[in-house]
Amino acid sequence: MTQPTPAVRPGQIWADNDKRSAGRQVQVLAIDETHAVVRPAGGPGLQTRIRLDRFRPTSTGYRLVKDVAP
């Protein structure tokens, strides 16, 4: 049985599964109904928006690296 994808919450760190972006990690800053506002984890960088449906462990999605308390 597969594990359910955790809910996306501000403060979490997610890693990009796309092999073209190997090593890329983002920190969630805020979420709305359809997108998460993120920035590169561990340093300054441009904020961007990612659709919430991409936060799942597929080859073009994201996997949770570090969770935060609810």
Backbone as XML, in Angstrom:
<?xml version="1.0"?>
<chain id="A" units="angstrom">
  <residue number="1" name="MET">
    <atom name="N" x="0.839" y="-1.172" z="0.000"/>
    <atom name="CA" x="0.000" y="0.000" z="0.000"/>
    <atom name="C" x="0.891" y="1.245" z="0.000"/>
  </residue>
  <residue number="2" name="THR">
    <atom name="N" x="0.514" y="2.248" z="-0.775"/>
    <atom name="CA" x="1.301" y="3.475" z="-0.828"/>
    <atom name="C" x="0.903" y="4.418" z="0.294"/>
  </residue>
  <residue number="3" name="GLN">
    <atom name="N" x="1.854" y="5.229" z="0.705"/>
    <atom name="CA" x="1.612" y="6.208" z="1.752"/>
    <atom name="C" x="0.892" y="7.411" z="1.150"/>
  </residue>
  <residue number="4" name="PRO">
    <atom name="N" x="-0.058" y="8.002" z="1.872"/>
    <atom name="CA" x="-0.708" y="9.200" z="1.341"/>
    <atom name="C" x="0.272" y="10.370" z="1.316"/>
  </residue>
  <residue number="5" name="THR">
    <atom name="N" x="0.084" y="11.257" z="0.368"/>
    <atom name="CA" x="0.927" y="12.443" z="0.274"/>
    <atom name="C" x="0.569" y="13.387" z="1.415"/>
  </residue>
  <residue number="6" name="PRO">
    <atom name="N" x="1.560" y="13.863" z="2.166"/>
    <atom name="CA" x="1.259" y="14.770" z="3.278"/>
    <atom name="C" x="0.718" y="16.104" z="2.773"/>
  </residue>
  <residue number="7" name="ALA">
    <atom name="N" x="-0.056" y="16.777" z="3.621"/>
    <atom name="CA" x="-0.577" y="18.092" z="3.280"/>
    <atom name="C" x="0.567" y="19.087" z="3.188"/>
  </residue>
  <residue number="8" name="VAL">
    <atom name="N" x="0.478" y="19.999" z="2.239"/>
    <atom name="CA" x="1.497" y="21.029" z="2.062"/>
    <atom name="C" x="1.223" y="22.136" z="3.077"/>
  </residue>
  <residue number="9" name="ARG">
    <atom name="N" x="2.268" y="22.492" z="3.859"/>
    <atom name="CA" x="2.131" y="23.518" z="4.891"/>
    <atom name="C" x="3.342" y="24.442" z="4.861"/>
  </residue>
  <residue number="10" name="PRO">
    <atom name="N" x="3.148" y="25.713" z="5.227"/>
    <atom name="CA" x="4.288" y="26.628" z="5.299"/>
    <atom name="C" x="5.370" y="26.097" z="6.242"/>
  </residue>
  <residue number="11" name="GLY">
    <atom name="N" x="6.619" y="26.260" z="5.826"/>
    <atom name="CA" x="7.761" y="25.817" z="6.613"/>
    <atom name="C" x="8.338" y="24.494" z="6.148"/>
  </residue>
  <residue number="12" name="GLN">
    <atom name="N" x="7.586" y="23.701" z="5.418"/>
    <atom name="CA" x="8.083" y="22.412" z="4.938"/>
    <atom name="C" x="9.156" y="22.603" z="3.874"/>
  </residue>
  <residue number="13" name="ILE">
    <atom name="N" x="10.029" y="21.597" z="3.765"/>
    <atom name="CA" x="11.052" y="21.555" z="2.719"/>
    <atom name="C" x="10.701" y="20.388" z="1.789"/>
  </residue>
  <residue number="14" name="TRP">
    <atom name="N" x="10.643" y="20.665" z="0.490"/>
    <atom name="CA" x="10.334" y="19.663" z="-0.519"/>
    <atom name="C" x="11.471" y="19.606" z="-1.530"/>
  </residue>
  <residue number="15" name="ALA">
    <atom name="N" x="11.768" y="18.411" z="-2.048"/>
    <atom name="CA" x="12.812" y="18.225" z="-3.052"/>
    <atom name="C" x="12.173" y="17.942" z="-4.402"/>
  </residue>
  <residue number="16" name="ASP">
    <atom name="N" x="12.734" y="18.517" z="-5.436"/>
    <atom name="CA" x="12.258" y="18.319" z="-6.804"/>
    <atom name="C" x="12.704" y="16.938" z="-7.281"/>
  </residue>
  <residue number="17" name="ASN">
    <atom name="N" x="11.789" y="16.135" z="-7.785"/>
    <atom name="CA" x="12.120" y="14.798" z="-8.279"/>
    <atom name="C" x="12.615" y="14.789" z="-9.724"/>
  </residue>
  <residue number="18" name="ASP">
    <atom name="N" x="12.463" y="15.878" z="-10.434"/>
    <atom name="CA" x="12.871" y="15.938" z="-11.839"/>
    <atom name="C" x="14.394" y="15.825" z="-11.922"/>
  </residue>
  <residue number="19" name="LYS">
    <atom name="N" x="14.879" y="14.860" z="-12.688"/>
    <atom name="CA" x="16.327" y="14.641" z="-12.772"/>
    <atom name="C" x="17.060" y="15.832" z="-13.382"/>
  </residue>
  <residue number="20" name="ARG">
    <atom name="N" x="16.360" y="16.695" z="-14.113"/>
    <atom name="CA" x="16.991" y="17.902" z="-14.662"/>
    <atom name="C" x="17.247" y="18.946" z="-13.584"/>
  </residue>
  <residue number="21" name="SER">
    <atom name="N" x="16.586" y="18.790" z="-12.432"/>
    <atom name="CA" x="16.746" y="19.731" z="-11.318"/>
    <atom name="C" x="17.315" y="19.021" z="-10.100"/>
  </residue>
  <residue number="22" name="ALA">
    <atom name="N" x="18.217" y="18.102" z="-10.308"/>
    <atom name="CA" x="18.778" y="17.296" z="-9.224"/>
    <atom name="C" x="19.323" y="18.182" z="-8.109"/>
  </residue>
  <residue number="23" name="GLY">
    <atom name="N" x="18.910" y="17.894" z="-6.889"/>
    <atom name="CA" x="19.385" y="18.635" z="-5.728"/>
    <atom name="C" x="18.563" y="19.860" z="-5.371"/>
  </residue>
  <residue number="24" name="ARG">
    <atom name="N" x="17.607" y="20.233" z="-6.206"/>
    <atom name="CA" x="16.800" y="21.432" z="-5.928"/>
    <atom name="C" x="15.824" y="21.150" z="-4.789"/>
  </residue>
  <residue number="25" name="GLN">
    <atom name="N" x="15.864" y="22.003" z="-3.782"/>
    <atom name="CA" x="14.919" y="21.921" z="-2.672"/>
    <atom name="C" x="14.277" y="23.282" z="-2.482"/>
  </residue>
  <residue number="26" name="VAL">
    <atom name="N" x="13.002" y="23.270" z="-2.113"/>
    <atom name="CA" x="12.272" y="24.510" z="-1.897"/>
    <atom name="C" x="11.615" y="24.487" z="-0.528"/>
  </residue>
  <residue number="27" name="GLN">
    <atom name="N" x="11.458" y="25.682" z="0.043"/>
    <atom name="CA" x="10.751" y="25.838" z="1.310"/>
    <atom name="C" x="9.431" y="26.526" z="1.016"/>
  </residue>
  <residue number="28" name="VAL">
    <atom name="N" x="8.350" y="25.976" z="1.574"/>
    <atom name="CA" x="7.023" y="26.544" z="1.375"/>
    <atom name="C" x="6.870" y="27.749" z="2.292"/>
  </residue>
  <residue number="29" name="LEU">
    <atom name="N" x="6.505" y="28.892" z="1.699"/>
    <atom name="CA" x="6.289" y="30.120" z="2.460"/>
    <atom name="C" x="4.812" y="30.343" z="2.756"/>
  </residue>
  <residue number="30" name="ALA">
    <atom name="N" x="3.948" y="30.042" z="1.791"/>
    <atom name="CA" x="2.508" y="30.257" z="1.948"/>
    <atom name="C" x="1.775" y="29.380" z="0.941"/>
  </residue>
  <residue number="31" name="ILE">
    <atom name="N" x="0.497" y="29.139" z="1.206"/>
    <atom name="CA" x="-0.326" y="28.386" z="0.262"/>
    <atom name="C" x="-1.666" y="29.093" z="0.094"/>
  </residue>
  <residue number="32" name="ASP">
    <atom name="N" x="-2.278" y="28.875" z="-1.071"/>
    <atom name="CA" x="-3.647" y="29.325" z="-1.292"/>
    <atom name="C" x="-4.435" y="28.137" z="-1.824"/>
  </residue>
  <residue number="33" name="GLU">
    <atom name="N" x="-5.540" y="28.369" z="-2.482"/>
    <atom name="CA" x="-6.396" y="27.261" z="-2.921"/>
    <atom name="C" x="-5.733" y="26.346" z="-3.941"/>
  </residue>
  <residue number="34" name="THR">
    <atom name="N" x="-4.852" y="26.897" z="-4.791"/>
    <atom name="CA" x="-4.292" y="26.101" z="-5.886"/>
    <atom name="C" x="-2.772" y="26.061" z="-5.954"/>
  </residue>
  <residue number="35" name="HIS">
    <atom name="N" x="-2.073" y="26.977" z="-5.285"/>
    <atom name="CA" x="-0.624" y="27.090" z="-5.423"/>
    <atom name="C" x="0.065" y="27.254" z="-4.073"/>
  </residue>
  <residue number="36" name="ALA">
    <atom name="N" x="1.351" y="26.936" z="-4.077"/>
    <atom name="CA" x="2.223" y="27.209" z="-2.933"/>
    <atom name="C" x="3.257" y="28.237" z="-3.381"/>
  </residue>
  <residue number="37" name="VAL">
    <atom name="N" x="3.534" y="29.183" z="-2.523"/>
    <atom name="CA" x="4.607" y="30.153" z="-2.767"/>
    <atom name="C" x="5.845" y="29.575" z="-2.101"/>
  </residue>
  <residue number="38" name="VAL">
    <atom name="N" x="6.922" y="29.414" z="-2.872"/>
    <atom name="CA" x="8.143" y="28.784" z="-2.368"/>
    <atom name="C" x="9.352" y="29.635" z="-2.696"/>
  </residue>
  <residue number="39" name="ARG">
    <atom name="N" x="10.457" y="29.334" z="-2.008"/>
    <atom name="CA" x="11.765" y="29.916" z="-2.311"/>
    <atom name="C" x="12.780" y="28.786" z="-2.160"/>
  </residue>
  <residue number="40" name="PRO">
    <atom name="N" x="13.972" y="28.956" z="-2.704"/>
    <atom name="CA" x="14.989" y="27.922" z="-2.540"/>
    <atom name="C" x="15.276" y="27.694" z="-1.053"/>
  </residue>
  <residue number="41" name="ALA">
    <atom name="N" x="15.369" y="26.451" z="-0.656"/>
    <atom name="CA" x="15.630" y="26.109" z="0.749"/>
    <atom name="C" x="17.071" y="26.445" z="1.095"/>
  </residue>
  <residue number="42" name="GLY">
    <atom name="N" x="17.265" y="26.994" z="2.279"/>
    <atom name="CA" x="18.600" y="27.235" z="2.784"/>
    <atom name="C" x="19.300" y="28.467" z="2.272"/>
  </residue>
  <residue number="43" name="GLY">
    <atom name="N" x="18.614" y="29.332" z="1.579"/>
    <atom name="CA" x="19.300" y="30.520" z="1.104"/>
    <atom name="C" x="18.374" y="31.468" z="0.384"/>
  </residue>
  <residue number="44" name="PRO">
    <atom name="N" x="18.916" y="32.617" z="0.013"/>
    <atom name="CA" x="18.095" y="33.592" z="-0.702"/>
    <atom name="C" x="17.826" y="33.125" z="-2.119"/>
  </residue>
  <residue number="45" name="GLY">
    <atom name="N" x="16.814" y="33.670" z="-2.692"/>
    <atom name="CA" x="16.474" y="33.324" z="-4.062"/>
    <atom name="C" x="15.105" y="33.857" z="-4.404"/>
  </residue>
  <residue number="46" name="LEU">
    <atom name="N" x="14.751" y="33.729" z="-5.646"/>
    <atom name="CA" x="13.465" y="34.224" z="-6.104"/>
    <atom name="C" x="12.319" y="33.357" z="-5.595"/>
  </residue>
  <residue number="47" name="GLN">
    <atom name="N" x="11.258" y="34.014" z="-5.193"/>
    <atom name="CA" x="10.048" y="33.290" z="-4.831"/>
    <atom name="C" x="9.331" y="32.908" z="-6.111"/>
  </residue>
  <residue number="48" name="THR">
    <atom name="N" x="8.690" y="31.759" z="-6.071"/>
    <atom name="CA" x="7.917" y="31.291" z="-7.211"/>
    <atom name="C" x="6.684" y="30.570" z="-6.708"/>
  </residue>
  <residue number="49" name="ARG">
    <atom name="N" x="5.778" y="30.266" z="-7.627"/>
    <atom name="CA" x="4.548" y="29.546" z="-7.267"/>
    <atom name="C" x="4.555" y="28.180" z="-7.942"/>
  </residue>
  <residue number="50" name="ILE">
    <atom name="N" x="4.118" y="27.169" z="-7.200"/>
    <atom name="CA" x="4.031" y="25.804" z="-7.719"/>
    <atom name="C" x="2.624" y="25.300" z="-7.438"/>
  </residue>
  <residue number="51" name="ARG">
    <atom name="N" x="2.007" y="24.682" z="-8.443"/>
    <atom name="CA" x="0.666" y="24.103" z="-8.253"/>
    <atom name="C" x="0.710" y="23.032" z="-7.167"/>
  </residue>
  <residue number="52" name="LEU">
    <atom name="N" x="-0.295" y="23.023" z="-6.317"/>
    <atom name="CA" x="-0.339" y="22.064" z="-5.212"/>
    <atom name="C" x="-0.375" y="20.616" z="-5.699"/>
  </residue>
  <residue number="53" name="ASP">
    <atom name="N" x="-0.954" y="20.362" z="-6.863"/>
    <atom name="CA" x="-1.030" y="18.977" z="-7.342"/>
    <atom name="C" x="0.327" y="18.420" z="-7.762"/>
  </residue>
  <residue number="54" name="ARG">
    <atom name="N" x="1.372" y="19.238" z="-7.802"/>
    <atom name="CA" x="2.724" y="18.752" z="-8.109"/>
    <atom name="C" x="3.455" y="18.248" z="-6.875"/>
  </residue>
  <residue number="55" name="PHE">
    <atom name="N" x="2.889" y="18.482" z="-5.692"/>
    <atom name="CA" x="3.514" y="18.016" z="-4.449"/>
    <atom name="C" x="3.103" y="16.568" z="-4.193"/>
  </residue>
  <residue number="56" name="ARG">
    <atom name="N" x="3.646" y="15.685" z="-5.027"/>
    <atom name="CA" x="3.435" y="14.243" z="-4.907"/>
    <atom name="C" x="4.670" y="13.561" z="-5.471"/>
  </residue>
  <residue number="57" name="PRO">
    <atom name="N" x="4.994" y="12.405" z="-4.942"/>
    <atom name="CA" x="6.277" y="11.772" z="-5.321"/>
    <atom name="C" x="6.242" y="11.056" z="-6.671"/>
  </residue>
  <residue number="58" name="THR">
    <atom name="N" x="6.123" y="11.822" z="-7.752"/>
    <atom name="CA" x="6.214" y="11.269" z="-9.095"/>
    <atom name="C" x="7.487" y="11.807" z="-9.741"/>
  </residue>
  <residue number="59" name="SER">
    <atom name="N" x="7.781" y="11.371" z="-10.948"/>
    <atom name="CA" x="9.029" y="11.793" z="-11.593"/>
    <atom name="C" x="9.062" y="13.287" z="-11.891"/>
  </residue>
  <residue number="60" name="THR">
    <atom name="N" x="7.911" y="13.937" z="-11.994"/>
    <atom name="CA" x="7.883" y="15.377" z="-12.248"/>
    <atom name="C" x="7.303" y="16.148" z="-11.068"/>
  </residue>
  <residue number="61" name="GLY">
    <atom name="N" x="7.203" y="15.497" z="-9.924"/>
    <atom name="CA" x="6.640" y="16.139" z="-8.742"/>
    <atom name="C" x="7.708" y="16.455" z="-7.703"/>
  </residue>
  <residue number="62" name="TYR">
    <atom name="N" x="7.258" y="16.552" z="-6.471"/>
    <atom name="CA" x="8.134" y="16.875" z="-5.341"/>
    <atom name="C" x="7.919" y="15.858" z="-4.236"/>
  </residue>
  <residue number="63" name="ARG">
    <atom name="N" x="8.972" y="15.623" z="-3.442"/>
    <atom name="CA" x="8.855" y="14.716" z="-2.295"/>
    <atom name="C" x="9.199" y="15.486" z="-1.036"/>
  </residue>
  <residue number="64" name="LEU">
    <atom name="N" x="8.529" y="15.159" z="0.054"/>
    <atom name="CA" x="8.735" y="15.854" z="1.326"/>
    <atom name="C" x="10.069" y="15.450" z="1.918"/>
  </residue>
  <residue number="65" name="VAL">
    <atom name="N" x="10.877" y="16.446" z="2.298"/>
    <atom name="CA" x="12.185" y="16.209" z="2.910"/>
    <atom name="C" x="12.117" y="16.481" z="4.399"/>
  </residue>
  <residue number="66" name="LYS">
    <atom name="N" x="11.488" y="17.602" z="4.783"/>
    <atom name="CA" x="11.406" y="17.992" z="6.182"/>
    <atom name="C" x="10.015" y="18.532" z="6.466"/>
  </residue>
  <residue number="67" name="ASP">
    <atom name="N" x="9.347" y="17.938" z="7.426"/>
    <atom name="CA" x="8.002" y="18.356" z="7.803"/>
    <atom name="C" x="8.075" y="19.333" z="8.961"/>
  </residue>
  <residue number="68" name="VAL">
    <atom name="N" x="6.985" y="20.018" z="9.215"/>
    <atom name="CA" x="6.840" y="20.914" z="10.363"/>
    <atom name="C" x="5.646" y="20.447" z="11.183"/>
  </residue>
  <residue number="69" name="ALA">
    <atom name="N" x="5.626" y="20.829" z="12.424"/>
    <atom name="CA" x="4.500" y="20.463" z="13.286"/>
    <atom name="C" x="3.231" y="21.149" z="12.790"/>
  </residue>
  <residue number="70" name="PRO">
    <atom name="N" x="2.103" y="20.426" z="12.810"/>
    <atom name="CA" x="0.840" y="21.030" z="12.342"/>
    <atom name="C" x="0.369" y="22.160" z="13.227"/>
  </residue>
</chain>
